[in-house]
Amino acid sequence: MLGLLKYGRDKLGAGVIETIFDWLPTVLPVIIALELAANRAMEAIVVAGVLGIFWLLYITIYERHHRHDWAMSAKRELRDRYFEALYQRNDASAATGADNAVIQRDLGGLNNLDMFYSTLFPTSLQAMMTYLLLIGLSIWYCSWLALLPLACVLLIGFAMMFLGKQMSAQNKTHLAGFLKMGGRFINDLRGMNTLVMYNAADRYGQKFADDSEYFRQATMNLLKTQLQVLFVINGFVYLTVFVGGFVTALQLIGGQLPAAGAFATWFTLAMMMVNARQLGYFVHVVKSNGPSLAAILGTIAKAKAAPATVRITDNRPLKQITLDQVTIGYAPDKPLVTAIDATLEPGKLYGLAGENGTGKSTLIQAILGRLEPLSGTIMADNTAVTALSNAQKAAVFGYVTADEYLFSGTVQENLLLGNRFGDTWQRKLDDLGLMQFVPKLEKGYDTQVGEGGRLLSPGQRQQLAFARMLLADKTVYLLDEITSSIDKVNAAAILAAVKKLSQEKIVLFISHNLSAMAQADVVWFIHDQHLIVANHERLYQQQPTYRRLVDNPETMQKEGAR
């Protein structure tokens, strides 16, 4: 937990000021009592007035604008570092459902950090200052009240050790029940039509009801234990305050303490125990979030420990992508393509072809650095693409598929998502012959596209997605079936733009329509687990399989359906 103190340091001073002023209502009655005990009534009034004015100014002016500044700053820094660490993970693009559940748990832990920064730490500091004040008063008045909080903390500690194990087990059960119920709900919702078709909706509905009941019981058990914890803490706290009051009364009656001194000592003890009561509860709550907080800090630490990589951005265009004896696949004993030796350079349009299932999209994923080659290396100039961080890959590679997502909003809002051409973006699109259909739309670039682009035709959606990536001005463009399942007009516009783009960028495109390969300067053809590099005409003449796919494109579509 102490590791959390290093975050939000720019607002740490505000946190300390907030803690001290929140402590004033505790120390002010003690100061007044001590002044009265010394027969300094006027000084007591002056001190009370000055401190009261400062406290009111703090409440009315400072606190309104700076309340919990430290908590907000620390949470913001932690969240930024956590997301940055997730973004840098090499496996971020391959997150599983289990990974997402862990991330969801971690985000819950981030939201609960208010407990540490705005409550636990200030209360701990206030308890420490109050206890130091109690020790001073006990020494001054020869009292042993300062020993009572130690006895109380010891008793609470033993009780919490017993209840803590029970609470930890119930927290795990509660979280497991929540994730199971949530997963069941999402799964049933996505498959609702199928459940209705097979007349299984009632049966699966009962399963969801069972999961809900399990989660309800886990929640009730957790709440019951939390109430037991509160009862134990409150019991020991109030008992300590009662014992302290009884002892102070005896000392007062015996003439060992003046009235004002007795009040000051007992009041300090009472405030100390109030802080202890809060600490006992808040420490327990923070401890219950321990696994998620540990995971958050661990994720951040791993990102910091990762070796530095060569900085590559689109401000330094790549000269080439080189594949050296690369073998790709998902199992060493079942490679898809072996011993690839090839190079991608600006100035040429590269096409990637092959029958379905031969590894075209897998090869694209390897070039993107999302898939580790089974052997060999893929280099971006002199740097292995797998050594680049996700942020560096995002700066270099533009990857477009036939399934790109469009956001609700206007055509222009979608186009300018990552625009690097400033006010000249429209001229850039005109030069490439893209988005020529926009003037025909009712409101031009201000036309709403709808969620997922549903208000546009499939061809218009694909052209918009491709144009959006062009305006992001990447160095390498990898295009996976971006002209499939769209009309000929839009496909031709996209293919013409791809051809122009290849004059200054590295461009590799996949297409099931192998007649489009005639536009490519170089064709990579995957056949019999090997990559053949040639041009369209040569492959057509010398490779029977390639010629068959060009002449009968429906053959590949049927194979893909199978």
C-alpha positions as CSV (number, residue, x, y, z in Angstrom):
1,M,0.0,0.0,0.0
2,L,2.9,2.4,0.7
3,G,3.7,2.2,-3.0
4,L,0.6,4.2,-3.7
5,L,2.0,7.2,-2.0
6,K,4.3,8.0,-5.0
7,Y,1.4,8.7,-7.3
8,G,-0.2,12.2,-7.5
9,R,2.8,13.9,-5.9
10,D,1.9,17.2,-7.6
11,K,-1.2,17.3,-5.4
12,L,0.3,15.7,-2.2
13,G,0.6,19.1,-0.6
14,A,-3.2,19.7,-1.1
15,G,-3.8,16.3,0.6
16,V,-1.7,17.2,3.6
17,I,-3.4,20.6,4.0
18,E,-6.8,18.9,3.7
19,T,-5.8,16.4,6.4
20,I,-4.5,19.1,8.8
21,F,-7.6,21.2,8.5
22,D,-9.9,18.2,8.9
23,W,-8.0,17.6,12.2
24,L,-8.6,21.0,13.5
25,P,-12.0,20.1,15.1
26,T,-10.2,17.5,17.1
27,V,-7.3,19.6,18.4
28,L,-9.3,22.9,18.9
29,P,-11.3,21.8,22.0
30,V,-8.1,20.4,23.5
31,I,-6.2,23.7,23.0
32,I,-9.1,25.7,24.5
33,A,-9.2,23.3,27.5
34,L,-5.5,23.6,28.1
35,E,-5.7,27.4,28.0
36,L,-8.5,27.3,30.5
37,A,-6.6,24.9,32.7
38,A,-3.8,27.5,32.8
39,N,-6.3,30.3,33.7
40,R,-5.9,32.0,30.3
41,A,-9.5,32.5,29.3
42,M,-8.7,35.4,27.0
43,E,-6.0,33.6,25.2
44,A,-8.4,30.6,24.8
45,I,-10.9,32.9,23.1
46,V,-8.3,34.4,20.8
47,V,-6.9,31.0,19.8
48,A,-10.4,29.6,19.2
49,G,-11.4,32.7,17.1
50,V,-8.2,32.6,14.9
51,L,-8.4,28.9,14.3
52,G,-12.1,29.1,13.7
53,I,-11.7,31.8,11.1
54,F,-9.0,29.8,9.3
55,W,-11.2,26.8,9.3
56,L,-14.2,28.6,8.0
57,L,-12.0,30.2,5.2
58,Y,-10.8,26.7,4.3
59,I,-14.3,25.3,4.2
60,T,-15.8,28.1,2.2
61,I,-13.0,28.9,-0.2
62,Y,-10.2,26.4,-0.5
63,E,-12.1,23.1,0.1
64,R,-14.7,23.9,-2.5
65,H,-12.1,23.8,-5.3
66,H,-9.5,21.5,-3.9
67,R,-11.4,18.8,-2.0
68,H,-9.8,15.4,-2.8
69,D,-7.3,16.9,-5.3
70,W,-4.7,14.4,-4.3
71,A,-7.1,11.5,-4.7
72,M,-8.1,12.6,-8.2
73,S,-4.6,13.3,-9.3
74,A,-3.3,10.0,-8.0
75,K,-6.1,8.0,-9.6
76,R,-5.6,9.8,-12.9
77,E,-1.9,9.0,-12.9
78,L,-2.4,5.4,-11.9
79,R,-5.2,4.9,-14.5
80,D,-3.0,6.5,-17.2
81,R,0.0,4.3,-16.4
82,Y,-2.2,1.2,-16.1
83,F,-3.7,1.7,-19.6
84,E,-0.3,2.6,-21.0
85,A,1.0,-0.7,-19.6
86,L,-1.9,-2.6,-21.1
87,Y,-1.3,-0.9,-24.4
88,Q,2.4,-1.8,-24.4
89,R,1.7,-5.5,-23.7
90,N,2.7,-7.6,-26.7
91,D,-0.4,-9.8,-26.3
92,A,-2.9,-6.9,-26.0
93,S,-4.5,-7.7,-29.4
94,A,-5.1,-11.3,-28.3
95,A,-6.9,-10.6,-25.1
96,T,-9.2,-13.5,-24.0
97,G,-12.4,-13.4,-22.1
98,A,-10.4,-14.3,-18.9
99,D,-8.0,-11.4,-19.6
100,N,-11.0,-9.0,-20.0
101,A,-12.4,-10.3,-16.6
102,V,-9.1,-9.5,-14.9
103,I,-9.0,-6.1,-16.5
104,Q,-12.6,-5.4,-15.4
105,R,-11.5,-6.4,-11.8
106,D,-8.5,-4.1,-12.0
107,L,-10.6,-1.2,-13.2
108,G,-12.9,-1.8,-10.2
109,G,-9.8,-1.5,-8.0
110,L,-8.9,1.8,-9.6
111,N,-12.3,3.2,-8.9
112,N,-12.0,2.2,-5.2
113,L,-8.7,4.0,-4.8
114,D,-10.7,7.0,-3.4
115,M,-10.8,5.0,-0.2
116,F,-7.0,5.1,0.2
117,Y,-6.2,8.6,-0.9
118,S,-9.2,10.5,0.5
119,T,-9.9,8.4,3.6
120,L,-7.4,5.8,4.7
121,F,-4.2,7.9,4.5
122,P,-5.7,11.1,6.0
123,T,-7.4,9.1,8.8
124,S,-4.1,7.3,9.5
125,L,-2.2,10.7,9.7
126,Q,-4.9,12.2,11.9
127,A,-4.8,9.1,14.2
128,M,-1.0,9.3,14.5
129,M,-1.2,13.1,15.3
130,T,-4.0,12.5,17.8
131,Y,-2.1,9.7,19.5
132,L,1.0,11.7,19.8
133,L,-1.1,14.4,21.4
134,L,-2.6,11.8,23.8
135,I,0.9,10.6,24.7
136,G,2.0,14.2,25.5
137,L,-1.1,14.8,27.7
138,S,-0.7,11.5,29.5
139,I,2.9,12.3,30.3
140,W,2.0,15.8,31.4
141,Y,-0.8,14.7,33.7
142,C,0.9,11.4,34.8
143,S,-1.9,9.4,33.3
144,W,-1.8,5.9,31.6
145,L,-4.7,6.6,29.2
146,A,-2.2,6.4,26.3
147,L,-2.0,2.6,26.9
148,L,-5.7,2.0,26.3
149,P,-5.6,2.5,22.5
150,L,-2.7,0.0,22.2
151,A,-4.8,-2.6,24.1
152,C,-7.8,-1.9,21.9
153,V,-5.8,-2.2,18.7
154,L,-4.3,-5.5,19.9
155,L,-7.8,-6.9,20.6
156,I,-9.2,-5.6,17.3
157,G,-6.2,-7.1,15.5
158,F,-6.9,-10.6,16.9
159,A,-10.6,-10.3,16.0
160,M,-9.8,-9.1,12.4
161,M,-7.3,-12.0,11.9
162,F,-10.2,-14.4,12.6
163,L,-12.8,-12.6,10.5
164,G,-10.3,-11.6,7.8
165,K,-9.9,-15.2,6.5
166,Q,-13.7,-15.6,6.3
167,M,-14.0,-12.2,4.6
168,S,-11.3,-13.1,2.0
169,A,-13.0,-16.3,1.1
170,Q,-16.4,-14.6,0.8
171,N,-14.9,-11.8,-1.4
172,K,-13.6,-14.5,-3.8
173,T,-16.9,-16.2,-3.9
174,H,-18.7,-12.9,-4.4
175,L,-16.5,-11.9,-7.3
176,A,-16.7,-15.3,-8.9
177,G,-20.5,-15.2,-8.7
178,F,-20.6,-11.7,-10.2
179,L,-18.3,-12.7,-13.2
180,K,-20.3,-16.0,-13.7
181,M,-23.6,-14.2,-13.7
182,G,-22.3,-11.5,-16.1
183,G,-20.8,-14.0,-18.4
184,R,-24.1,-16.0,-18.5
185,F,-26.1,-12.8,-19.2
186,I,-23.9,-11.8,-22.2
187,N,-23.7,-15.3,-23.6
188,D,-27.5,-15.8,-23.4
189,L,-28.2,-12.3,-24.8
190,R,-25.9,-13.0,-27.9
191,G,-27.5,-16.4,-28.5
192,M,-31.1,-15.3,-27.8
193,N,-32.4,-16.1,-31.3
194,T,-30.7,-19.6,-31.1
195,L,-32.2,-20.3,-27.7
196,V,-35.7,-19.4,-29.0
197,M,-35.2,-21.4,-32.1
198,Y,-34.4,-24.5,-30.1
199,N,-37.0,-23.9,-27.5
200,A,-34.3,-23.6,-24.8
201,A,-35.0,-20.1,-23.6
202,D,-36.8,-21.2,-20.4
203,R,-34.1,-23.7,-19.5
204,Y,-31.3,-21.2,-19.9
205,G,-33.4,-18.6,-18.1
206,Q,-33.5,-20.9,-15.1
207,K,-29.7,-21.3,-15.2
208,F,-29.4,-17.5,-15.2
209,A,-31.9,-17.4,-12.3
210,D,-29.8,-19.9,-10.4
211,D,-26.6,-17.9,-11.0
212,S,-28.4,-14.8,-9.8
213,E,-29.6,-16.5,-6.6
214,Y,-26.0,-17.7,-6.0
215,F,-24.7,-14.2,-6.4
216,R,-27.4,-12.9,-4.1
217,Q,-26.5,-15.4,-1.4
218,A,-22.8,-14.5,-1.8
219,T,-23.6,-10.8,-1.4
220,M,-25.7,-11.4,1.7
221,N,-23.0,-13.5,3.3
222,L,-20.4,-10.8,2.5
223,L,-22.6,-8.1,4.0
224,K,-23.3,-10.2,7.1
225,T,-19.5,-10.6,7.7
226,Q,-19.0,-6.9,7.1
227,L,-21.6,-6.1,9.8
228,Q,-19.9,-8.5,12.1
229,V,-16.6,-6.7,11.5
230,L,-18.3,-3.3,12.3
231,F,-19.9,-4.8,15.4
232,V,-16.5,-6.0,16.7
233,I,-14.7,-2.8,15.9
234,N,-17.4,-0.6,17.4
235,G,-17.6,-2.8,20.5
236,F,-13.9,-2.5,21.3
237,V,-13.8,1.2,20.5
238,Y,-16.8,2.1,22.7
239,L,-15.5,-0.1,25.5
240,T,-12.1,1.7,25.4
241,V,-13.8,5.1,25.5
242,F,-16.0,4.0,28.4
243,V,-13.0,2.6,30.3
244,G,-11.0,5.8,29.6
245,G,-13.9,8.0,30.9
246,F,-14.2,5.8,34.0
247,V,-10.4,6.1,34.8
248,T,-10.4,9.8,34.1
249,A,-13.4,10.3,36.4
250,L,-11.6,8.5,39.2
251,Q,-8.4,10.6,38.7
252,L,-10.5,13.8,38.7
253,I,-12.3,12.8,41.9
254,G,-9.0,11.8,43.5
255,G,-7.6,15.3,42.6
256,Q,-4.9,13.9,40.2
257,L,-6.3,15.8,37.3
258,P,-7.8,19.3,36.9
259,A,-11.2,19.4,35.3
260,A,-9.9,21.0,32.1
261,G,-7.0,18.5,31.9
262,A,-9.4,15.6,32.5
263,F,-11.6,16.8,29.6
264,A,-8.6,17.3,27.3
265,T,-7.2,13.9,28.0
266,W,-10.4,12.0,27.7
267,F,-11.6,14.0,24.6
268,T,-8.2,13.2,22.9
269,L,-8.7,9.5,23.7
270,A,-12.2,9.5,22.3
271,M,-11.1,11.2,19.1
272,M,-8.2,8.7,18.8
273,M,-10.7,5.8,19.1
274,V,-13.0,7.4,16.5
275,N,-10.0,7.5,14.1
276,A,-9.2,3.9,15.1
277,R,-12.8,2.8,14.3
278,Q,-12.6,4.4,10.9
279,L,-9.2,2.8,10.2
280,G,-10.3,-0.6,11.2
281,Y,-13.1,-0.5,8.7
282,F,-11.2,1.2,5.9
283,V,-8.1,-1.0,6.2
284,H,-10.4,-4.0,5.8
285,V,-12.1,-2.5,2.8
286,V,-8.8,-1.6,1.1
287,K,-7.5,-5.1,2.0
288,S,-10.4,-6.7,0.2
289,N,-9.3,-4.8,-2.9
290,G,-5.8,-6.0,-2.4
291,P,-5.7,-8.5,-5.3
292,S,-6.8,-5.9,-7.9
293,L,-4.5,-3.2,-6.5
294,A,-1.5,-5.7,-6.5
295,A,-2.4,-6.6,-10.1
296,I,-2.5,-3.0,-11.2
297,L,0.8,-2.2,-9.6
298,G,2.3,-5.4,-11.0
299,T,1.1,-4.6,-14.6
300,I,2.6,-1.1,-14.3
301,A,5.9,-2.5,-12.9
302,K,6.2,-5.0,-15.8
303,A,5.8,-2.2,-18.3
304,K,8.5,-0.2,-16.6
305,A,10.8,-3.2,-16.6
306,A,10.3,-3.9,-20.3
307,P,13.5,-3.3,-22.3
308,A,13.6,-0.1,-24.2
309,T,12.9,-0.4,-28.0
310,V,14.1,1.7,-30.9
311,R,11.8,4.6,-31.5
312,I,10.1,4.3,-34.9
313,T,7.4,6.7,-35.8
314,D,5.9,7.9,-39.1
315,N,8.1,11.0,-38.8
316,R,10.9,8.6,-39.8
317,P,9.4,6.6,-42.8
318,L,10.6,3.0,-43.1
319,K,12.7,2.1,-46.1
320,Q,11.7,-1.6,-46.1
321,I,10.1,-4.5,-44.3
322,T,12.3,-7.6,-44.6
323,L,11.2,-11.2,-44.0
324,D,14.3,-13.4,-43.5
325,Q,13.7,-17.2,-43.5
326,V,10.3,-16.7,-41.8
327,T,8.0,-19.6,-41.0
328,I,4.5,-18.8,-39.8
329,G,1.7,-20.8,-38.2
330,Y,0.1,-21.6,-34.9
331,A,1.9,-24.8,-34.1
332,P,5.6,-25.8,-34.9
333,D,4.5,-29.1,-36.3
334,K,1.9,-27.6,-38.6
335,P,3.4,-24.5,-40.3
336,L,1.3,-22.6,-42.8
337,V,4.1,-21.0,-44.8
338,T,7.8,-21.9,-44.5
339,A,11.1,-20.2,-45.3
340,I,9.8,-16.9,-46.5
341,D,12.4,-14.6,-48.0
342,A,10.8,-11.4,-49.2
343,T,11.0,-7.6,-49.0
344,L,8.4,-4.8,-49.0
345,E,9.5,-1.3,-50.2
346,P,7.8,2.0,-51.1
347,G,7.2,2.6,-54.8
348,K,5.7,-0.8,-55.6
349,L,2.2,-2.2,-55.0
350,Y,2.3,-5.7,-53.5
351,G,-0.5,-8.2,-53.7
352,L,-0.9,-11.2,-51.5
353,A,-2.9,-14.2,-53.0
354,G,-3.5,-17.8,-52.3
355,E,-6.3,-20.3,-51.7
356,N,-8.4,-20.0,-48.5
357,G,-6.7,-21.3,-45.4
358,T,-3.1,-21.0,-46.8
359,G,-2.1,-18.3,-44.3
360,K,-2.6,-14.9,-46.0
361,S,-4.2,-13.2,-43.0
362,T,-1.8,-15.0,-40.7
363,L,1.2,-13.6,-42.6
364,I,-0.4,-10.1,-42.3
365,Q,-0.6,-10.6,-38.5
366,A,3.0,-11.6,-38.4
367,I,4.1,-8.5,-40.3
368,L,2.0,-6.4,-37.9
369,G,4.0,-8.0,-35.0
370,R,0.9,-9.5,-33.5
371,L,2.0,-13.0,-34.1
372,E,5.5,-14.3,-33.3
373,P,7.0,-16.2,-36.3
374,L,7.7,-19.9,-35.7
375,S,11.2,-19.1,-37.0
376,G,13.1,-16.3,-38.7
377,T,12.7,-12.6,-38.3
378,I,10.6,-9.8,-39.7
379,M,12.5,-6.5,-39.6
380,A,11.2,-2.9,-39.9
381,D,14.5,-1.5,-41.2
382,N,16.9,-2.7,-38.5
383,T,14.3,-3.4,-35.8
384,A,12.3,-6.6,-35.3
385,V,8.6,-5.7,-35.5
386,T,8.0,-7.9,-32.4
387,A,10.4,-5.6,-30.5
388,L,8.2,-2.5,-31.2
389,S,5.7,-1.4,-28.5
390,N,2.1,-1.3,-29.5
391,A,2.2,2.5,-29.6
392,Q,5.1,2.3,-32.1
393,K,3.3,-0.3,-34.2
394,A,0.2,1.9,-34.2
395,A,2.4,4.8,-35.5
396,V,3.9,2.8,-38.3
397,F,1.2,0.3,-39.5
398,G,-2.2,1.1,-41.0
399,Y,-4.3,-2.1,-41.0
400,V,-7.7,-2.1,-42.8
401,T,-10.0,-5.0,-43.1
402,A,-13.4,-5.6,-44.7
403,D,-15.0,-5.2,-41.3
404,E,-13.9,-1.7,-40.0
405,Y,-16.1,0.0,-37.5
406,L,-17.6,3.4,-38.1
407,F,-18.8,5.6,-35.2
408,S,-22.1,7.3,-34.9
409,G,-21.7,10.8,-36.2
410,T,-21.0,12.5,-39.5
411,V,-18.9,11.4,-42.4
412,Q,-16.4,14.2,-41.6
413,E,-16.1,13.2,-37.9
414,N,-15.3,9.6,-38.9
415,L,-12.8,10.7,-41.5
416,L,-10.9,13.1,-39.2
417,L,-10.5,10.6,-36.4
418,G,-6.7,10.5,-36.9
419,N,-6.2,13.2,-39.5
420,R,-2.6,14.3,-40.1
421,F,-3.2,16.6,-43.0
422,G,-4.7,19.5,-41.2
423,D,-7.0,21.6,-43.4
424,T,-5.8,20.0,-46.6
425,W,-7.4,16.6,-45.9
426,Q,-10.1,17.1,-48.5
427,R,-7.5,17.9,-51.2
428,K,-5.6,14.7,-50.3
429,L,-8.7,12.6,-50.8
430,D,-9.5,14.4,-54.1
431,D,-6.0,13.6,-55.3
432,L,-6.5,9.9,-54.6
433,G,-10.0,9.9,-56.1
434,L,-11.7,8.9,-52.9
435,M,-15.0,10.0,-51.3
436,Q,-16.4,11.3,-54.6
437,F,-19.8,10.1,-53.6
438,V,-20.0,12.6,-50.7
439,P,-21.3,15.6,-52.7
440,K,-24.3,13.4,-53.7
441,L,-25.3,12.9,-50.1
442,E,-28.0,15.0,-48.6
443,K,-25.7,17.0,-46.3
444,G,-22.3,16.2,-47.8
445,Y,-19.6,15.6,-45.2
446,D,-22.1,16.5,-42.5
447,T,-24.2,13.5,-43.4
448,Q,-24.9,11.1,-40.4
449,V,-23.5,7.6,-41.0
450,G,-25.4,5.9,-38.2
451,E,-24.0,3.3,-35.7
452,G,-21.5,1.1,-37.6
453,G,-22.2,3.2,-40.8
454,R,-25.6,1.6,-41.3
455,L,-26.9,4.6,-43.2
456,L,-24.3,4.2,-45.9
457,S,-24.0,1.4,-48.5
458,P,-21.4,-1.3,-48.0
459,G,-19.1,0.2,-50.6
460,Q,-19.4,3.7,-49.1
461,R,-18.7,2.3,-45.7
462,Q,-15.6,0.6,-46.9
463,Q,-14.3,3.6,-48.8
464,L,-14.9,5.8,-45.8
465,A,-12.9,3.3,-43.6
466,F,-10.1,3.2,-46.1
467,A,-10.0,7.0,-46.5
468,R,-9.9,7.4,-42.7
469,M,-6.8,5.3,-42.5
470,L,-5.1,7.2,-45.3
471,L,-5.7,10.5,-43.5
472,A,-3.9,9.0,-40.5
473,D,-0.7,9.0,-42.8
474,K,0.9,5.7,-41.8
475,T,4.1,4.4,-43.2
476,V,3.0,0.8,-44.0
477,Y,-0.5,-0.1,-45.2
478,L,-1.7,-3.7,-44.9
479,L,-5.1,-4.2,-46.5
480,D,-7.1,-7.4,-45.9
481,E,-9.9,-7.9,-48.4
482,I,-11.0,-4.3,-48.4
483,T,-12.7,-4.6,-51.8
484,S,-14.6,-7.8,-51.0
485,S,-18.4,-7.8,-51.0
486,I,-18.8,-4.3,-52.3
487,D,-20.0,-2.9,-55.6
488,K,-17.6,-2.5,-58.6
489,V,-17.6,1.3,-58.6
490,N,-16.4,1.6,-55.0
491,A,-14.0,-1.3,-55.4
492,A,-12.4,0.4,-58.4
493,A,-12.1,3.7,-56.6
494,I,-10.4,2.0,-53.6
495,L,-8.1,0.0,-55.8
496,A,-7.1,3.1,-57.8
497,A,-6.3,4.9,-54.6
498,V,-4.3,1.9,-53.3
499,K,-2.2,2.0,-56.5
500,K,-1.4,5.8,-56.1
501,L,-0.7,5.3,-52.4
502,S,1.9,2.7,-53.2
503,Q,4.1,5.2,-54.9
504,E,5.1,6.7,-51.6
505,K,4.1,4.2,-49.0
506,I,4.7,0.4,-48.4
507,V,1.4,-1.2,-49.4
508,L,0.4,-4.9,-49.3
509,F,-3.1,-6.0,-50.1
510,I,-5.0,-9.2,-50.0
511,S,-7.9,-9.9,-52.4
512,H,-10.0,-13.0,-53.3
513,N,-10.6,-11.4,-56.6
514,L,-7.3,-12.3,-58.2
515,S,-8.0,-10.3,-61.3
516,A,-7.2,-7.3,-59.1
517,M,-3.7,-8.7,-58.8
518,A,-3.1,-7.4,-62.3
519,Q,-2.8,-3.9,-60.6
520,A,0.1,-5.1,-58.4
521,D,3.7,-4.7,-59.4
522,V,4.7,-7.7,-57.3
523,V,2.5,-10.6,-56.3
524,W,3.1,-12.9,-53.3
525,F,1.4,-16.2,-54.0
526,I,1.2,-18.8,-51.2
527,H,1.1,-22.3,-52.6
528,D,2.0,-25.6,-51.0
529,Q,3.3,-23.9,-47.8
530,H,5.7,-21.7,-49.8
531,L,5.7,-18.1,-50.9
532,I,6.3,-17.5,-54.6
533,V,7.2,-13.9,-55.5
534,A,6.6,-12.9,-59.1
535,N,4.3,-10.6,-61.2
536,H,0.7,-11.4,-62.2
537,E,1.5,-12.3,-65.8
538,R,4.3,-14.7,-64.9
539,L,2.2,-16.4,-62.2
540,Y,-0.7,-16.8,-64.5
541,Q,1.4,-18.5,-67.1
542,Q,3.5,-20.7,-64.8
543,Q,1.3,-21.6,-61.9
544,P,-1.7,-23.7,-62.8
545,T,-3.3,-23.2,-59.3
546,Y,-3.0,-19.4,-59.6
547,R,-4.4,-19.5,-63.2
548,R,-7.4,-21.6,-62.0
549,L,-8.1,-19.1,-59.1
550,V,-8.0,-16.1,-61.6
551,D,-10.2,-17.8,-64.1
552,N,-12.7,-19.3,-61.6
553,P,-12.8,-16.9,-58.6
554,E,-16.0,-18.6,-57.4
555,T,-13.8,-21.7,-56.6
556,M,-12.1,-19.9,-53.8
557,Q,-15.4,-18.5,-52.5
558,K,-16.8,-22.1,-52.3
559,E,-13.7,-23.3,-50.6
560,G,-14.0,-20.5,-48.1
561,A,-17.7,-21.4,-47.4
562,R,-16.6,-24.9,-46.6
